[in-house]
């Protein structure tokens, strides 16, 4: 892993943001990290990188044994430079290949495999071990950073979430029906909440924020109020 030191990272808190797809976690976490001068840890990008590697290998992402066997055969790095992260697989920058609907669908499947979660756990924890990080995902406050200084759990109306995710796909140049996005999101929710390893559940000490009718800036402002008490 490579990191860039920031003078603004003096307080060195670990901030965990969890929630289902489409609640705005990535956008909120990125802005929050920028305001604080912290690293932004997009754990979803790591799972997408595994999904990309599985797809490139030709393996069936639903074959847990085949996916587990692949993990030791490739290297995965997340590099940071001036607040921007890139993801590398076997020395190749794959950051631009990780947001397609196909990779998203595959990531949803491989993320439920216990071996994948176990393999990625120390990578995530290494990035956050020195603090001054905003980590977003689905098990940040419960499994990856259970001792995080501040924890948030974001929720939103399912219809709003589907519309947001659909707009993201369209903006990225991917053509698909809203109904397809809605169905994919429902399937992802079921897998995330019901998997045996690190399911999507709020940490007992997490602060809930409903983002359904809030702007990104409003969500971040609420978070900053909570965080300010710890700075």
Buried (B, 14 or more C-beta within 10 A) or exposed (E): EEEEEBEEBEBEBBBBBBBBBBBBBBBBBBBBBBBBBBBBBBBBBBBBBBBBBBBBBEBEBEBBEBBBEBBEEBEBBBBBEEBEBBBBBEEEEBBEBBBBBEBBBBBBBBBBBEBBBEBBBEBBEEBBEEBBBBBBBBBBBBBBBBEBBBBBBBBBBBEBBBBBBBEBBEEEEBEEEBEEBBEBBEEBBEBBEEBEBBBBBBBEEBBEBEBBEBEBEEBBEBBEEBBEEEE
